[in-house]
Amino acid sequence: MVFSASASLKKVGSMILLTLMAGSVVLAQNTWFKAPERGITSWKPAPNWEHGLLSGNGTMGAIVFGDPHEETIILNHDQLYVPREQSSELINQAERLEEIRELIKNGQYEEAAKIPVEIRKAAGYNDDRDPYMPAFDLSIMQEPANIQQYVRATDFETGEAITTWKDDVGKFQRKLFVSRADSIIVLSIKADSPINCKVQFDNRPVEWNQWSFVNEHIDEMTAEAEGMWLTYKSKFKKKNKGGLEGYEGVGRIILSGGTAKSDGKSIEISQADEVLILIKIRPNYNYEQSLIPQIKEELSGMGGSYGQLLEQHKTIHAKIFNRVRLSLSSKAEDKRLHTEEILLRAKEGDVPLALIEKVFDAGRYNILSSTGMNPPNLQGIWSGTWTPAWSSSFTHDGNLPSAMSVVMPGNMPELMKSYVQYHQRYLEDYKENAEKLFGTRGINLPVHTTTEGWPTDFNEIWCLTLWTGGAAWAADIMYDYYLYTLDKDYLAKYAYPWLKQVAWFYEDFLYEGANGKYVFNPSYSPENNPRNSSSQAALNATMDVMLAKQVLSSVIEAGEVLKEDKSQLKKWQEMLDKLPGYEVNQEGVLREWIWPGFEDNYRHRHVSQLYSLYNHRDADIIENEMLRKGAVKLIEKKLEFRREEGGGEMAFGLVQLGLSAAHLGEAGQAEEAVNWLSSRYWSAGFGSFHNVGALLNTDISGGLPAVIIHMLAYSGGNNSIYLLPALPEDWKTGNITGISLRNRITLTELKWNEREVLATLESHLKQGVKIKLPGGVEEVYLLKGAEEIKLKVTNREIKVDLPAQTGTKLRLIMKKQ
């Protein structure tokens, strides 16, 4: 049997032409394939890895191109960060902190920002982040033939990436998933005629400008085949204490019928009825001791068919994914569109409701599939390049918080463990950062991390060692888990100790200014500079004030629950009272820096001065008319910038705008953010992008579903629940099920149309809540069986007592338009 690459490529070209001519009819006629109810279909193979179909179990991932005859599947593992040289000690910025502060006070911002660079150079501190890398490729070559039907798909409910086609040889289907139950990658090839193919592991191709990096860091890349086994080994050149030395992978081939032979590189299969491949990748921390025999033994002990293995996986994956479901009553014909078609329509200005439903599902699916031992890195768990942007790090000034923002409201609380444990791993590094960078107790979290907690990415322009807010932002994410679950053991063991460390940092870092209010110096508003300054170094960034206020408020609240010493609580309250108040500028827009002389710079991708509105309903802003209007005006200024940029780079900035607008009750602004996010930042495989049409990033995979949820319902302080706080006019009818609210409440269903709203709430404990109603409510009824009890509405609010473990149903009657 001879496989011709050139012939296969020609057939793929003809297949694309045929599919383009046939459009959606191809899908409708393909009886070998049923489109997933919750998922996506595509009419052609991925042009590059960023458009591949995604599957993962949080630890291992796969990117499926979907080429019928020359398939490439890129395999990933969440621990594969290439070791680089690490310094023996961190730079000591604290020794010159007073000099930095004095320069900033005197307006010498550029000079202040140069000092950490001088310290770095003098100390020979050249640390850079260990970059994330792909493991290896699985290549599958099948007999080339003329394509008659084709579709590729991802089923979000099962985690399967599916490629189906009919050609002159027969009907074929390849299915792949990454099992959460068995921690293996499972691939099945089926056909209605005998299967002839060749399979092998391959090195991920190296581009010309990547060879210097690969040669410097990779010692071995070896792919072999013997009998019914594929193996792969890779060894790193650099070794850090306790760090990764390499990794190994094994593939077991299981045939139904047919024969196979190996040439040492590949396995050639003839006349098989079905091909099943089981793959496991494992990091190696002692490369002299091969893990391949152990992996082979584990794979040999795994029995069962593809269907049985899939069922074991689905009991875990589908249980989490299916907790939440969104419907905006979209058109049936729009739901059937391939990704290429629906995205093209959206880019032309018409954003179908079916697209919003699909990206909502895709986002939750991507976050679920890429959260395992680690939270999602910039690319989630998927990579097809040796040199990913920003090393595919965990980026704490926006990207990772955006990715995590769907975890709790999106009812996937078990994923929070990955985030907390990642930070616990590097806690000692964070403590050293606080001491060596700022001369304080407590912790400091740098902007970027991968396999260590020290800062690596800073220079005189990007003065990131002057940022103090990372640990406070992480504290809010960790504490929010407690607000949702009310788990006191978790609060005592994880969230409260972290909160205290951040509060202690502020105790030592902040100092009083002439007006008796605290001064944040140095201060940094990611990644912006005032319009009248060329430096990002500044004083009193509004975000820094918001972060400190949030931490101090939370640590006091948590301290009261855990019976903290009253003198400590009093000290934190006194600090809270000394924080500067928020301000608006001469245009009435919320200021980004609370310091005289700094001019706001609206033309920037970040919107850091809205931080306290991302995840919460900040009463200090919303209940102050001047500040509230200032926040709304700021969102409009930022949206104007986005319109001019055609969406622009850094999509999670739109997440920040959307969440803030939702909490301000600005439905139009929130909808615009959702429409931008839905129409411009998704691949054909429905991975999410950082920029319009490019650069795979998972941040909006978490952020966009979070915006949509918060537009429909969220819980605020004082046991308040907001129903339909920012419902767009175009979302006239719909429902959402299973979203989580704080205080152990689930909104099991929220259903609306233009005349009524039905809401069912279920609380794990008996409690009273205040429900904030949408505008236009005429009457509210509590439903008890066939009985309807009319409730008193005061200032668009009702009070309801929720019993434990029992659904409470409400019916809202809307005024006629």
C-alpha positions as a printed Julia matrix, in Angstrom:
817×3 Matrix{Float64}:
   0.0    0.0    0.0
   1.49   3.39  -1.01
   0.27   6.7    0.4
   0.88   9.7   -1.86
   1.11  13.06  -0.08
   0.7   15.1   -3.25
  -2.33  13.1   -4.34
  -3.93  13.49  -0.95
  -3.42  17.23  -0.97
  -5.07  17.46  -4.38
  -8.06  15.51  -3.08
  -8.38  17.83  -0.08
  -8.47  20.76  -2.47
 -11.24  19.17  -4.5
 -13.06  18.32  -1.29
 -13.01  21.96  -0.21
 -14.35  23.06  -3.59
 -17.11  20.48  -3.48
 -18.11  21.4    0.05
 -18.08  25.1   -0.76
 -20.46  24.45  -3.65
 -22.74  22.24  -1.58
 -22.77  24.35   1.6
 -25.03  23.14   4.37
 -26.58  20.53   2.06
 -23.49  18.37   2.61
 -24.26  18.17   6.3
 -27.94  17.48   5.72
 -27.23  14.6    3.3
 -24.55  12.91   5.41
 -26.4   10.02   7.04
 -23.11   8.81   8.56
 -23.1   11.83  10.82
 -25.54  13.58  13.16
 -24.69  17.15  14.13
 -24.28  17.56  17.89
 -27.15  19.28  19.67
 -24.67  21.39  21.63
 -21.55  21.85  19.58
 -20.26  23.11  16.27
 -19.73  21.87  12.73
 -17.22  23.05  10.14
 -17.16  22.42   6.4
 -13.4   22.19   5.85
 -10.22  21.1    7.69
  -8.33  23.58   9.82
  -5.89  25.75   7.83
  -3.59  25.89  10.87
  -3.49  24.66  14.45
  -5.32  27.69  15.84
  -8.44  26.68  13.91
  -8.34  23.04  15.0
 -11.05  21.23  16.93
 -10.29  21.21  20.66
 -10.6   18.38  23.17
  -9.13  18.0   26.63
  -9.55  16.65  30.14
  -7.69  19.48  31.88
  -4.39  17.57  31.9
  -3.99  16.37  28.32
  -5.29  18.13  25.24
  -5.67  17.48  21.53
  -5.98  19.75  18.51
  -7.63  18.0   15.56
  -7.1   19.45  12.07
  -9.69  17.21  10.42
  -7.87  16.34   7.19
  -9.42  13.14   5.78
  -6.33  11.62   4.19
  -3.36  13.28   5.89
  -4.54  13.98   9.39
  -2.5   15.8   12.03
  -3.55  15.74  15.68
  -1.38  17.83  18.01
  -1.17  16.4   21.53
  -0.55  18.48  24.64
   0.06  18.07  28.37
  -0.46  20.81  30.94
   2.96  20.32  32.59
   5.08  20.77  29.48
   6.93  24.02  30.04
  10.44  24.09  28.58
  12.96  24.69  31.44
  15.09  27.81  31.1
  17.91  28.96  33.34
  16.8   30.34  36.7
  18.71  32.75  38.92
  19.67  31.72  42.41
  18.1   34.78  43.99
  15.56  37.49  43.25
  16.58  41.1   42.59
  16.39  43.47  45.57
  14.24  46.35  44.36
  13.32  47.21  47.96
  16.82  48.59  48.57
  16.03  51.44  46.2
  12.29  51.7   46.82
  12.54  55.06  48.56
  14.51  56.43  45.63
  11.81  55.13  43.24
   9.11  56.74  45.37
  10.89  60.07  45.53
  11.37  60.19  41.76
   7.69  59.4   41.19
   6.6   62.08  43.68
   8.75  64.55  41.77
   7.19  63.59  38.44
  10.31  61.76  37.19
   8.37  58.68  36.17
  10.69  57.41  33.43
  13.7   57.66  35.72
  11.87  55.72  38.41
  10.94  52.96  35.95
  14.57  52.55  34.89
  15.76  51.64  38.39
  14.46  48.01  38.41
  16.12  47.55  35.02
  19.42  48.84  36.41
  19.11  46.48  39.38
  18.34  43.57  37.07
  21.34  44.25  34.89
  23.73  44.66  37.85
  22.52  41.41  39.42
  22.67  39.47  36.15
  19.03  38.51  36.66
  18.04  37.21  33.24
  15.13  34.98  34.18
  12.45  34.49  31.58
   9.32  32.41  31.86
   9.43  28.75  30.92
   7.3   28.63  27.73
   4.49  26.17  27.12
   5.15  23.66  24.34
   3.28  20.96  22.38
   4.09  17.33  23.16
   4.07  15.71  19.72
   1.88  15.0   16.7
  -0.18  11.95  15.89
  -0.14  11.56  12.1
  -2.69   9.41  10.26
  -2.41   8.75   6.52
  -5.35   7.12   4.75
  -5.92   6.17   1.14
  -6.45   9.3   -0.98
  -9.69   9.43  -2.92
 -12.19  11.96  -4.25
 -14.24  13.51  -1.45
 -18.02  13.56  -1.86
 -19.19  14.59   1.61
 -17.3   16.11   4.53
 -17.9   17.64   7.95
 -15.89  18.06  11.12
 -17.46  18.81  14.48
 -16.98  19.23  18.21
 -19.59  17.84  20.57
 -19.43  19.96  23.72
 -21.5   17.49  25.75
 -19.15  14.56  25.13
 -15.85  16.33  24.48
 -15.47  14.59  21.11
 -13.72  16.02  18.07
 -15.22  14.29  15.03
 -14.18  14.12  11.38
 -16.58  12.42   8.95
 -16.38  12.07   5.19
 -17.42   9.98   2.24
 -15.03   9.38  -0.63
 -14.59   6.9   -3.48
 -13.35   4.26  -1.0
 -16.22   4.49   1.49
 -17.68   6.34   4.46
 -15.24   7.14   7.28
 -15.47   8.61  10.74
 -12.69   9.52  13.17
 -13.66  10.4   16.74
 -11.38  11.6   19.51
 -11.87  12.55  23.16
  -9.62  12.96  26.18
 -10.96  10.93  29.06
 -11.48  12.46  32.48
 -12.21   9.0   33.87
  -9.14   7.15  32.56
  -6.74  10.03  31.8
  -6.06   8.86  28.24
  -6.58  10.19  24.74
  -8.94   7.9   22.83
  -9.18   7.82  19.03
 -11.48   5.64  16.94
 -11.47   5.17  13.16
 -14.55   3.48  11.7
 -15.73   2.9    8.14
 -18.24   0.98   6.09
 -15.36  -0.53   4.12
 -11.97  -1.96   5.18
  -9.64   0.63   6.73
  -6.14   1.01   5.32
  -3.98   3.59   7.05
  -0.58   4.4    8.49
  -0.18   5.94  11.96
   2.86   7.38  13.69
   4.05   9.89  16.28
   5.94  12.88  14.85
   7.89  15.83  16.18
   5.93  19.06  16.06
   7.43  20.95  13.06
   9.94  23.68  13.87
   9.81  26.93  11.93
  13.05  28.47  10.7
  13.05  31.18  13.39
  12.43  28.64  16.19
  15.43  26.39  15.64
  17.8   28.36  17.84
  15.38  28.04  20.76
  14.78  24.32  20.13
  18.5   23.52  19.74
  19.3   25.4   22.95
  16.65  23.7   25.09
  15.66  20.31  23.61
  18.16  17.45  23.85
  16.15  14.57  22.38
  12.97  14.04  20.36
  12.5   10.38  19.45
   9.43   8.75  17.9
   9.37   4.99  17.4
   6.98   2.17  16.54
   7.18  -1.52  17.43
   4.5   -4.16  17.2
   1.23  -2.46  18.16
   2.9    0.34  20.14
   3.91   3.91  19.31
   6.33   5.68  21.67
   7.73   9.17  21.99
  10.52  10.54  24.2
  11.79  14.06  24.68
  14.55  15.26  26.99
  15.3   18.85  28.02
  18.82  20.29  28.17
  18.32  22.49  31.22
  17.36  21.15  34.61
  16.01  23.17  37.51
  15.77  21.89  41.05
  12.82  19.53  41.27
  11.83  20.5   37.74
  10.81  18.65  34.64
  13.58  16.74  32.8
  11.5   15.53  29.88
   8.37  13.62  29.01
   7.25  10.41  27.34
   4.18   9.26  25.45
   2.81   5.87  24.48
   0.11   4.87  22.01
  -1.51   1.44  21.97
  -3.11   0.28  18.7
  -6.12  -2.02  19.01
  -7.61  -3.51  15.84
 -10.93  -5.13  15.06
 -10.04  -7.33  12.12
  -7.21  -6.63   9.72
  -3.46  -6.8   10.16
  -0.64  -4.42  11.09
   3.08  -4.23  10.54
   5.7   -1.8   11.84
   8.82  -0.38  10.2
  10.21   1.16  13.41
   8.77   4.58  12.63
   5.13   3.88  11.82
   2.47   1.18  11.95
   0.76   0.28   8.69
  -2.77  -1.12   9.07
  -4.54  -3.14   6.39
  -8.14  -4.25   5.98
  -9.26  -3.34   9.53
 -12.9   -3.06  10.53
 -12.08  -0.53  13.27
  -8.93   1.09  14.63
  -8.77   2.16  18.28
  -5.77   4.12  19.61
  -5.2    4.79  23.32
  -2.55   7.42  24.17
  -1.07   8.6   27.43
   1.52  11.35  27.98
   3.46  11.64  31.21
   6.01  14.21  32.44
   9.32  12.73  33.59
  11.17  14.26  36.53
  13.96  11.64  36.42
  14.71  11.01  32.77
  17.23   8.24  33.48
  14.26   6.15  34.61
  11.98   5.67  31.61
   8.24   5.75  32.23
   7.38   3.91  29.01
   7.19   0.39  30.53
   4.84   1.66  33.24
   2.63   3.51  30.73
   2.47   0.4   28.51
   1.36  -1.67  31.47
  -1.38   0.85  32.31
  -2.64   0.97  28.72
  -2.56  -2.82  28.45
  -4.89  -3.04  31.43
  -7.5   -0.8   29.79
 -10.25  -2.73  28.06
 -13.55  -1.87  26.52
 -14.77  -0.38  23.3
 -14.69   3.27  22.27
 -18.31   3.58  23.35
 -17.61   2.14  26.82
 -14.62   4.4   27.37
 -16.66   7.39  26.21
 -19.5    6.61  28.64
 -17.04   6.53  31.56
 -15.73   9.93  30.5
 -19.18  11.42  29.93
 -20.31  10.65  33.47
 -17.8   13.28  34.62
 -17.54  15.73  31.71
 -21.2   15.92  30.71
 -22.35  16.18  34.32
 -20.4   19.44  34.69
 -21.04  20.85  31.23
 -24.79  20.19  31.21
 -25.46  22.0   34.49
 -26.01  25.24  32.56
 -27.94  25.74  29.33
 -28.74  28.99  27.48
 -31.43  29.52  24.86
 -32.2   32.85  23.21
 -34.89  31.32  21.01
 -32.64  31.51  17.99
 -33.66  30.46  14.5
 -33.38  26.74  13.73
 -31.71  27.42  10.37
 -29.03  29.55  12.06
 -28.24  26.75  14.5
 -27.48  24.46  11.56
 -24.92  26.81  10.02
 -21.28  25.75   9.9
 -18.89  27.87  11.93
 -17.43  29.51   8.83
 -20.9   30.57   7.67
 -22.23  31.88  10.97
 -19.04  33.8   11.77
 -19.02  35.37   8.31
 -22.6   36.52   8.76
 -21.76  38.01  12.16
 -18.74  39.87  10.81
 -20.96  41.46   8.19
 -22.97  43.08  10.97
 -25.79  40.65  11.76
 -24.93  38.72  14.94
 -27.29  35.72  15.01
 -28.66  34.74  18.4
 -27.6   31.19  17.53
 -23.99  32.38  17.49
 -24.31  33.84  20.99
 -25.74  30.52  22.19
 -22.87  28.62  20.56
 -20.05  30.78  21.91
 -21.64  30.61  25.36
 -21.41  26.82  25.2
 -18.0   26.85  23.54
 -16.57  29.11  26.22
 -17.68  26.92  29.12
 -16.5   23.85  27.19
 -13.04  25.34  26.59
 -12.56  26.3   30.23
 -13.78  22.92  31.47
 -11.53  21.09  29.0
  -8.4   23.07  29.86
  -8.6   23.13  33.67
  -6.78  20.31  35.44
  -3.72  20.44  37.69
  -3.36  24.03  36.51
  -5.95  26.65  35.61
  -6.06  27.56  31.9
  -2.91  29.25  30.65
  -3.16  31.82  27.87
  -3.85  29.05  25.34
  -5.84  26.94  27.76
  -4.11  23.59  27.36
  -3.52  23.68  23.58
  -0.42  24.67  21.65
   0.92  24.03  18.19
   4.0   26.25  18.34
   7.39  26.14  20.03
   7.35  29.88  20.74
   3.89  30.88  21.98
   3.03  34.53  22.54
   3.93  35.64  26.09
   5.22  32.07  26.66
   1.53  31.09  27.03
   1.88  32.11  30.65
  -0.63  32.58  33.43
  -1.23  36.31  33.1
  -2.68  37.83  36.24
  -3.48  41.4   35.16
  -6.55  40.37  33.2
  -6.28  37.2   31.09
  -6.49  34.53  33.79
  -9.1   36.42  35.87
 -11.23  36.64  32.71
 -10.86  32.92  32.05
 -11.83  32.13  35.65
 -14.82  34.49  35.72
 -17.28  31.84  34.47
 -16.24  29.14  36.93
 -18.54  30.07  39.8
 -21.6   31.64  38.09
 -21.24  29.02  35.34
 -21.67  26.27  37.96
 -18.26  24.6   37.65
 -17.01  25.1   41.24
 -14.75  22.03  41.22
 -12.47  23.86  38.76
 -11.55  26.45  41.38
  -9.28  23.9   43.07
  -6.81  24.22  40.18
  -6.56  27.99  40.59
  -6.06  27.85  44.37
  -3.53  25.02  44.27
  -1.52  26.71  41.52
  -1.01  29.74  43.74
  -0.33  27.63  46.83
   2.52  26.0   44.91
   4.37  29.33  44.57
   3.37  30.98  47.83
   6.93  31.18  49.13
   8.0   32.94  45.92
   5.19  35.45  46.39
   6.32  36.14  49.95
   9.86  36.71  48.72
   8.53  39.1   46.06
   6.89  41.23  48.76
  10.09  41.34  50.82
  12.61  41.85  48.02
  10.58  44.16  45.79
   8.77  46.29  48.37
  10.31  45.56  51.78
   7.01  44.32  53.2
   5.44  41.32  54.82
   2.72  39.45  52.96
   2.69  38.47  49.3
   3.13  40.0   45.88
   1.94  38.26  42.71
   3.72  39.24  39.48
   1.89  39.87  36.22
   3.17  36.7   34.49
   4.06  33.27  35.85
   4.51  29.75  34.52
   6.71  27.47  36.67
   7.91  29.92  39.33
   6.47  32.87  41.2
   9.21  35.46  40.7
   8.75  38.35  38.24
  10.37  37.81  34.85
   8.85  40.27  32.41
   9.73  43.92  33.09
  11.64  46.79  31.54
  11.68  50.58  31.62
   8.46  50.76  29.52
   6.59  47.8   31.01
   7.53  48.52  34.62
   5.76  45.44  35.95
   7.75  45.1   39.18
   5.95  48.28  40.32
   2.54  46.55  40.2
   1.14  45.68  43.6
  -2.38  44.52  42.68
  -1.97  40.93  41.49
  -2.31  39.21  44.84
  -5.37  41.3   45.7
  -7.08  40.33  42.44
  -6.33  36.67  43.15
  -7.7   37.16  46.66
 -11.06  38.23  45.25
 -11.23  35.17  43.0
 -10.41  32.89  45.93
 -12.78  34.6   48.35
 -15.59  34.53  45.82
 -15.56  30.73  46.01
 -16.45  31.06  49.68
 -19.21  33.58  48.93
 -20.79  31.04  46.59
 -20.27  27.91  48.7
 -20.12  29.24  52.3
 -17.48  26.56  52.92
 -15.9   27.66  56.22
 -13.2   24.99  56.11
 -12.05  26.33  52.75
 -12.25  29.88  54.07
 -10.08  29.05  57.07
  -7.52  26.97  55.15
  -7.13  28.91  51.89
  -9.04  32.13  51.29
  -8.59  33.83  54.65
  -4.83  33.14  54.99
  -4.37  34.57  51.47
  -6.5   37.62  52.31
  -4.46  38.25  55.47
  -1.18  38.03  53.56
  -2.4   40.67  51.11
  -3.72  42.87  53.93
  -0.36  42.65  55.71
   1.32  43.74  52.48
  -0.85  46.86  52.41
  -0.16  47.52  56.11
   3.53  47.87  55.29
   3.29  49.36  51.79
   0.81  52.22  52.16
   1.69  55.56  53.72
  -0.36  58.64  54.52
  -0.24  61.71  52.33
  -0.67  65.33  53.39
  -4.47  64.98  53.42
  -4.4   61.94  55.72
  -5.36  59.56  52.92
  -3.15  56.7   51.82
  -0.79  57.08  48.87
  -0.12  54.22  46.44
   3.47  54.78  45.36
   4.58  53.21  43.1
   1.29  52.58  41.34
   0.42  51.0   38.02
  -2.72  50.77  35.89
  -2.27  47.82  33.53
  -0.89  48.48  30.89
  -1.68  52.12  30.33
   0.01  55.46  30.85
  -1.59  58.88  31.36
  -2.13  60.86  28.17
   0.36  63.49  29.36
   3.04  61.02  30.49
   5.19  58.62  28.51
   5.64  56.28  31.49
   3.37  53.67  33.02
   4.82  54.42  36.47
   2.38  56.6   38.41
   0.63  57.29  41.72
  -2.81  56.26  42.98
  -4.1   54.24  40.06
  -7.84  53.89  40.65
  -7.53  50.15  40.19
  -4.96  49.91  42.98
  -7.3   51.76  45.33
 -10.18  49.47  44.32
  -8.1   46.35  44.88
  -7.04  47.46  48.36
 -10.6   48.43  49.26
 -11.91  45.08  48.13
  -9.28  43.11  50.05
  -9.7   45.09  53.26
 -13.49  44.8   53.09
 -13.27  41.06  52.44
 -10.65  40.34  55.09
 -12.77  42.15  57.68
 -15.87  40.23  56.61
 -14.03  36.9   56.65
 -12.27  37.77  59.9
 -15.62  38.32  61.59
 -16.8   34.89  60.43
 -13.63  33.22  61.74
 -13.48  35.26  64.99
 -10.32  37.2   64.19
  -8.85  39.33  66.99
 -10.89  42.55  67.23
  -7.81  44.76  67.37
  -6.69  43.42  63.98
 -10.15  43.98  62.5
 -10.15  47.51  63.87
  -6.77  48.2   62.26
  -8.03  47.01  58.86
 -11.15  49.14  59.22
  -9.02  52.2   59.97
  -6.99  51.47  56.84
 -10.17  51.14  54.82
 -11.28  54.57  56.01
  -7.99  56.12  54.86
  -8.26  55.02  51.23
  -8.75  57.87  48.74
 -12.18  58.27  47.17
 -12.88  57.77  43.48
 -13.03  60.82  41.19
 -14.31  61.95  37.82
 -12.37  64.21  35.48
 -13.47  67.48  33.85
 -15.49  65.54  31.27
 -17.35  63.74  34.04
 -15.59  60.44  33.26
 -14.35  58.11  36.01
 -10.64  58.8   36.43
  -7.94  56.17  35.93
  -5.52  57.87  38.36
  -6.62  59.65  41.53
  -3.8   62.17  41.53
  -3.59  65.79  40.4
  -2.21  66.37  36.92
  -2.73  62.95  35.33
  -4.84  63.1   32.16
  -6.97  60.11  31.22
  -6.04  58.07  28.17
  -9.21  56.47  26.79
  -7.62  54.96  23.69
  -6.38  51.83  25.38
  -7.4   48.16  25.45
  -7.54  47.88  29.27
 -10.27  49.44  31.4
  -8.67  48.98  34.8
 -10.49  51.81  36.59
 -13.71  49.77  36.39
 -12.13  46.87  38.31
 -14.58  46.92  41.23
 -17.47  46.49  38.77
 -16.09  43.4   37.0
 -17.22  40.81  39.51
 -19.31  42.86  41.92
 -21.89  45.59  42.07
 -19.77  48.31  43.68
 -22.15  50.39  45.79
 -19.56  53.17  46.13
 -19.96  53.79  42.39
 -23.51  52.71  41.63
 -25.11  54.57  44.54
 -23.17  57.76  43.8
 -24.85  59.43  40.81
 -21.74  61.34  39.75
 -19.52  58.25  39.84
 -22.17  56.07  38.24
 -22.53  58.46  35.3
 -18.73  58.67  35.15
 -18.49  54.9   34.8
 -21.15  54.8   32.07
 -19.37  57.6   30.18
 -16.09  55.71  30.49
 -17.62  52.57  28.99
 -18.93  54.64  26.09
 -15.48  56.2   25.54
 -13.92  52.73  25.46
 -16.59  51.4   23.11
 -15.96  54.34  20.77
 -12.31  53.3   20.67
 -13.31  49.69  19.96
 -15.64  50.74  17.14
 -12.84  52.65  15.47
 -10.53  49.64  15.86
 -13.06  47.17  14.46
 -13.04  45.42  17.81
  -9.34  45.84  18.42
  -6.77  43.73  20.2
  -7.04  42.13  23.64
 -10.58  40.82  23.65
 -10.81  40.49  27.44
 -10.99  44.28  27.65
 -14.44  43.88  26.11
 -15.25  41.33  28.83
 -14.39  43.97  31.42
 -16.65  46.48  29.67
 -19.48  43.97  29.39
 -19.38  42.89  33.04
 -19.23  46.49  34.22
 -22.15  47.48  31.98
 -24.2   44.53  33.24
 -23.68  45.56  36.87
 -24.56  49.16  36.0
 -27.77  47.97  34.32
 -26.67  49.3   30.93
 -28.15  46.66  28.63
 -27.2   48.41  25.37
 -23.53  48.71  26.28
 -23.4   45.13  27.58
 -25.02  43.83  24.39
 -22.53  45.71  22.22
 -19.66  44.12  24.12
 -21.25  40.67  23.71
 -21.79  41.21  19.99
 -18.17  42.24  19.47
 -16.94  39.27  21.51
 -19.22  36.81  19.71
 -18.53  37.92  16.15
 -14.81  38.71  15.89
 -12.8   36.54  18.27
 -13.48  32.86  17.46
 -11.7   30.33  15.31
 -13.43  27.95  12.93
 -12.93  25.32  15.64
 -14.44  27.7   18.22
 -11.33  28.33  20.21
 -11.27  31.96  21.33
  -8.8   34.6   20.12
  -6.9   37.43  21.76
  -7.19  39.67  18.7
  -9.67  39.89  15.84
  -9.23  36.62  13.95
  -5.9   35.6   15.46
  -3.87  34.44  18.47
  -5.56  31.62  20.36
  -6.33  32.69  23.95
  -8.85  31.22  26.38
  -9.51  34.39  28.4
 -12.82  35.27  26.71
 -13.85  31.61  26.72
 -14.48  32.26  30.4
 -15.24  35.95  30.16
 -17.95  35.98  27.48
 -20.23  33.41  29.17
 -19.73  35.31  32.43
 -20.92  38.56  30.81
 -24.01  36.84  29.41
 -24.85  35.26  32.78
 -24.48  38.56  34.64
 -26.73  40.29  32.1
 -29.43  37.76  33.0
 -28.92  37.26  36.75
 -26.35  37.68  39.5
 -26.17  38.0   43.26
 -24.88  41.09  45.0
 -24.25  41.99  48.62
 -26.78  41.76  51.46
 -28.4   38.64  49.98
 -29.6   40.55  46.92
 -30.41  38.79  43.65
 -30.74  40.74  40.41
 -33.03  39.28  37.74
 -32.59  40.41  34.12
 -30.56  43.48  35.14
 -29.28  44.16  31.6
 -31.54  42.3   29.17
 -31.08  43.54  25.58
 -34.15  44.38  23.53
 -33.13  41.82  20.92
 -33.21  38.97  23.45
 -37.01  39.03  23.57
 -37.54  35.44  24.69
 -35.23  32.89  26.18
 -34.2   30.88  29.17
 -31.14  29.9   31.12
 -30.87  27.03  33.56
 -28.54  26.01  36.35
 -26.51  29.16  37.03
 -25.0   29.59  40.47
 -25.59  32.52  42.77
 -23.76  33.46  45.93
 -24.9   32.12  49.31
 -25.43  28.57  47.97
 -28.34  29.46  45.74
 -28.98  28.03  42.27
 -31.18  29.73  39.7
 -32.46  26.43  38.37
 -34.42  28.18  35.63
 -34.99  31.71  34.39
 -37.45  31.98  31.51
 -38.68  35.19  29.93
 -40.73  36.7   27.15
 -42.24  40.15  26.61
 -45.18  39.47  28.93
 -43.81  37.41  31.81
 -40.74  36.12  33.57
 -40.6   32.78  35.39
 -37.8   32.19  37.89
 -37.07  29.14  40.06
 -34.59  29.49  42.9
 -33.22  26.67  45.03
 -31.24  27.35  48.19
 -29.13  24.81  50.07
 -30.11  26.5   53.33
 -33.05  28.41  54.68
 -32.55  32.13  54.11
 -34.24  35.36  53.15
 -33.29  37.19  49.96
 -34.07  40.52  48.33
 -34.84  40.16  44.65
 -34.18  43.18  42.47
 -36.64  43.22  39.6
 -36.17  44.35  36.01
 -37.84  47.5   34.77
 -41.4   47.21  33.56
 -42.63  44.73  36.18
 -46.32  45.17  36.96
 -47.01  42.33  39.41
 -45.1   39.5   41.09
 -46.52  36.17  42.27
 -45.09  33.38  44.4
 -46.23  30.05  42.94
 -47.12  27.26  45.36
 -48.6   24.39  43.41
 -51.76  25.7   41.79
 -51.83  28.66  44.19
 -50.46  32.11  43.26
 -49.63  34.51  46.08
 -49.23  38.14  45.09
 -46.11  39.75  46.58
 -45.6   43.37  47.56
 -43.22  45.26  45.3
 -41.33  48.21  46.78
 -38.86  50.18  44.66
 -38.59  47.3   42.18
 -37.72  44.89  44.97
 -39.42  41.97  46.7
 -38.42  40.01  49.77
 -38.68  36.23  49.63
 -37.93  33.52  52.19
 -36.22  30.56  50.54
 -36.66  27.19  52.25
 -33.78  24.72  52.24
 -33.48  22.25  49.37
 -36.8   23.26  47.83
 -37.5   25.17  44.63
 -39.15  28.57  45.0
 -41.04  29.68  41.88
 -41.82  33.27  40.97
 -43.87  34.76  38.14
 -43.29  38.34  37.07
 -45.96  40.01  34.95
 -44.54  42.67  32.65
 -46.34  45.82  31.55
 -47.57  45.88  28.0
 -45.26  47.83  25.73
